[in-house]
Amino acid sequence: MNSKNLKLGVSIIIPCARPNEYLVRLLDSIYSQTNVLNGFIEIILVFNGDRDFLVEMIANQLNRLQTRQSVRLLYNSLGNASVARNMGIEASSREFLCFCDDDDWIGDAYISELYKMADSSSIAFAPIVDVSVEGQKDYREDINEFLLAKSPNALSLYSKAITINACKLIPAVNAKQILFDESLKSGEDVVYFCEYINRFRPGFTHVDSLDSRYYRLKTANSTSRQSMSYDFNVEQRLDVIKRLVDISSFDIIGFFQSKVNAQLSFLNKYYDKNPSSLNRIKESFYHRDLSKLTLIKDSKFYINLS
């Protein structure tokens, strides 16, 4: 898509499994955005399920939002978050877009502050805060390491924040040229943003204010807290690794290696608890044509991309 076909403003894409009090909180936080004109924000809700029932549950929030901003409702019959995000990207009409999960929320100046820093060749980041169901906050210094960055090309400092859906504003004209991999059961955000970095080589910038934070709810169902299983820890991780290997580039191989290592950490946790699964794991590597890159040392699996 030509950027001339896009309107000024920001599209917020929200895949939604089932409306609840968390989605109400997110929509309220969007309604409360400061320093943005009416119609500047386009909210795209992509629902799974019965449309009438879903809309009825959040009718008050939608009606209130529509007095200030544009609201679009889409329906995804497949129940797949990647499908929902791809639908949202395709439907978006603003020059920049961002993703929000339906149980997260944003600070009052999240959109306006990010937009001030945004341009067509960069990704703008905001600090992320993990919040437990009980309300305990974790300011995630590991992800927010980019706050120390002095250069727009400090890929290593932005690395952890790059490959999560949250806490960033990206140019829509670029986002629309890549699809989330709908065949992946998890880790699709890692692959999507690695492909984005490899293809467009953006610069990076960030905001750092209390009211521009992205708040991420952490529950027992969060991906990083899923129960250990062969499917999640081995099969799904190797599916992601295979995609990363296929799209990696030598000049930023360290970036891709770090992402592969992160996936392998889940696999190695499983192997540590289930050493009798060695041959089965080897077979899973083999079926994805990853065996030649693989080394087993000190009871751990390694993949060397260089």
N, C-alpha and C positions, 0 to 999 in steps of 0.2 A: 504493500500500500504506500502511496505517496503521502508524505507528511502534510502536504497541502490539503488533503482530504480530512484531516483530523482537526477537531476544535480545540481551542485553548481550554486547559483544565486537566483534571485527573479522574480517571476511571478506577473505582475500587471494586475488585472482583472477589465475590464471597461465595464459595461453594458451601451449601448448607444441607446437612443430612436431615435434621429435624429441628424446627424452631423451639427455643426454650428461653429461659431467663438470661442465658449467656448471649444469645443473639440479640435480645432486647437491649442488653448493655452495650453491645457493639454498635447497634444502630443509633442508640442515644449518644454515643461518643462521636459518631459521624455528624449527627445533627448539631452537636455542640462545637464543631470546628470554628475557629476564630480566623478573622482576616481573610475570608474567602467570599467572593460575590455569590449571589444566588445563581444557581445553574452551573457553577464552576465545577462541582463534583458530580460525577455520574456513578451511581451505586448500581452494580449489576449483581443481583442475587440469583444463583443457579441452584435450584431446588431438586432434591430427589423425593419423589413421592406424590401423593394426591395434591394437586394444585390448590383446590378450594380450601381444603383443611389447613394446608400450610400457610396460606395467605391470611386466613381468618385469625390465626394465632398471633400474628404481628400486625394486624390491620391498623391499630392506633399508631404504632411507630412509623409505618409506611405512609400513612396519611399526613403525619406531622413532617416527615422528611420531604415529602413532595411539595410542601409549601416553600421550601428553600432550594432543594437540589433535584436533579433528575434521578428517577428510579426506574430500573428495568428488571423485569422478572422473567427468568428463563427456567425451563424444566428439562431435567436430565433423567431419562428413564433407565439408564444403565447403572446408576448408583456408584459411579467411579469418579474420584476427585480429579483425576487428570482430564477426563472427558469434560467435567464441569469447568475446569480452568481454561481448557481449549475453547469451549463455547464462549466463555466470558471474554477471552482475548479477541476472538473473532468478532464479537458483538461490540466491543469497546469503540468509542468514537472520540476520546480525548487524546491529547498529545502525549500524555504520560499515564502509566498505570501502575497499580500496586495490588498486592494480594493480602487479604485478611482471612484467617480462619474464623469460623462462626462463633467460637468460644473465646476469642481474643478481643482486645479493644485498644483504642489509640488515644494518646494525649490530645488536649484541646487544640494544639498548634501543630500536630503531626503533618497534616497536608500542607499548610501554608509555609512551614519552615522547610520541609523537603523541597517544595516547589521553588523556593528562592534559590536553592542550590542546584537545581536540575538544569541540564542542557542535553542536547541531542547526542552527545558523544560520551556521556558519563552516567553512572549509577549513583544516586544519592541515598545515603544510609542514615538511619536513626538508631539510637541506642535501644536495646531490647532488655526487657525485664521479665523474668519468669515468675509466675505467681502460682502458689499452690491453692488447692480448693479451700484451705483454711485461711488463705490470705497472706501467707509468708512470702516475702519477696527475695528473689535472687537476682542481683544486678549483672550477672554473667560477664565478669571481666574478661573471660576467655573469648567470647564472641565479640564483645565491645572493644577489643584490642585496637580496632581501627580508629578509636578516638585519639590514639597516640600518633596517627599518621600525619606526616608533614608533606608528603608527596602524593599527587593524584595517581601515581603509578605504583603505590605500595601494596602490591597484590598480596604479599604474605600477611600483612596486617588485616586486610579485609577478608581473607580467605574463608574463615569460619562463617562470617555473616553472609557471604556471597551465596552459599548453596542451601539456604533455607528460604522459604517463600516469604517470610515476614520481613519487616523493617527496612524496606527499600522502595525507591521510586525509579522506574525504568522507562526509557523512551518507547512508546507504543509501536513506532514504525519498525523498530528492531524486534520487539517482542512478538509481533505478528508474523515474523519470518521463521519462527521455531515453534514446534509443538511439544507439549508434555507427552512423554512416551506412555500411551494408554495400556501397554502390555505389562508395565511394571506394577507390582503390588505395593511397593514402597520404594523410597529413594528416588522417585521421579523428579523431585525438586533438585537434587544433586546433579542429575544428568542434564536437566533443562538449563540450569545456570552455568554448568561447565561448558555446555555447547554454546551458550550465549557469549561467555568470556572468550572462548576459542575463536568464535566467528567474528565478533565485533571489536575485541580488544578495547573495551571502554576504559576511560579514566574513572576515578572514584572520588567522591566527596562526601561529607557528612555534616550533620547537625548535632548539637550537644546542648540541649536545654531540657529542663524538667518536664515541660509541657509538650515535648515532641517525641516522647518515648512510645515504643510499641510494647504492649503488655500481653504476654503469652501465657495462657492457662496451662498448667502442667497437671495432668491427671494420670490415673493408673492405665488409661488407654493410650497415652501419648506414645509415639513410635519408639522413642528411646527407652521406654519403660515396659515394652511388650514382654510377655512371658517368653522364656527361651524355648525355641523349637527348631527342628531341622529346617523347616520351610522358611521361617523368618531369618534365622541366623546364618544359614548356609545358602539355600537355594535363592532366596530373594537378594541376598548380598552379592552373590556371584552374578546374578542377572544385571545388577547395577555395575559391577566391576567390568563385565564384558562390554557394556555400553561405553564406559569410561575409556577402556583400552582402545576401542574402535575410533573414538573421536579425539584422542589425545594428540598433542603437538609437541615436538621436541623442544621448542624454544621456551615453553612454559611447563616442561615435564615435571618440575618440582611441585607445581600446583596440583597436577593430576595425580602424582604419586601420593600426596597427602590425602587426597580424597579416596584413593584405593586403600591406603593404610587404614583410614577410618572405617571403611566397610569391612576390612579384614579383622578388625578388632572384635566385631560381633561374632564372626566366624570362629576366631580363635578362642573366644569365651566358651562357645559351644564345644569345641574340640577338647578344651581343658577339662570340661565336666563330663565329656563322653569320648574318652580316648579310643574306645572300641569302634568308633565310627570312622576311623582313618580311611579305610578302603572305600567306604561310601562317599566320603568327601572327595577323595581323589577322582572317583568316577564323575562327580558333579563338575569338577574342574575340567576333566577330559571332554565331557559332552559340550562344553562351551569353548573348546579349543584354547584353554588357558594353561594347559599342563606345561608347555614349554617355557612359560614365564614364571613358573611356580617353584619355590624352594621350601623344603621343610627343615627347620633348624631349631634345636632346643624345644621341640614339641610345639612349634608354631609354624603357621603357613606364612610365606612371604611372596610378594610379587614385585619384580624389579622391572620398571618400565624403561629404564635408560639403557 
